[in-house]
Amino acid sequence: MPRVKKQIMGQYMPTLEERKAYHWCINNGIFISPFATGNGTWYIEIKINRNINRSPQTYGRTVIWIKIYEYYKYYYEKHISQRR
């Protein structure tokens, strides 16, 4: 059986604000993760209360992390502003 080639995803260091949004989302049931296409690009999957949505666009190895944290920040700010 042929081996599956590993895809290297690059690195990204989130800011303090992005990490806060990440933790808030995880603690509130919002999970955002990369989903490999198999050709060196990734979709973004967002799971909220058993609903899974996948981004229509694919992202490269470094951009994927920036976009994921943008989504975490979006959901964090959306829900925090609704509570005020």
N, C-alpha and C positions, 0 to 999 in steps of 0.2 A: 504494500500500500504506500503511495507517495506521501511524503511528509507535507504538512501544511506550512507554508512560509509565514513566519511571524512578521507582523507589521509594526514598525516602530512608530510611536505616536508623538514623539517630541516631548518637550517639557514646558511647563508654565508655572510660575510662582504667583498664586492669587494674592491679592491685597487683603488687608485686615477686614475691610468692608465686604469683600467677596467671600471670605471665609465665614463671616457672620451670616451672610445670606445663605450660604451652603448649609450651615448647621441648622438654621431656622427651617429651611425647606425639608431637610431630612427628618427633623423632629416633627414636622407637620405633614408627613406623607407625600411629599413631592420629590420624586427621584428623576434625575436627569443624567443620562449616560450616553457614551459613544457606542455606535453600532457599526461594525466594519462592513464595507461593501465588498472587500476582497481584492481591490485594486489600488490600495494605498490611500483611500479616502474613507470618510466616515459620515454616517447620518447621526442626528441627535434624536434620541428617544426620550420622551417625557411621559412619566407615569404618575398620574394623580388619581387616587381612589379607584384603582383597577382599570382606569381608562389609559390606553397607551396611544400616543401620537408620535409620529416620526416626521422629522423635517423633510420638506421636499427637496432641499438642497443638500449637497454633500460638501464636506470641508476637508482641508488638508491637515497634515500632521501637527502643526502648531496652532493653526487657527481654530481647530476643534475645541481646544481648552478655553480659549478666549470666549468663544460662542457659548459654551456650556455655562461658564460663570456669568455671562450676560443674561442667560435665561434664569439662573438662580437669583440674580439680583432683580430681574423683572418681577418674578413671582413674589419675592420677599417684599419689595416696595409696593406691589399691588395689594397684597393682603394687609400690610401694616397701615397703608393709607385708608383702607376700608374700615379699620377698627377705630379710627379717630373721629 
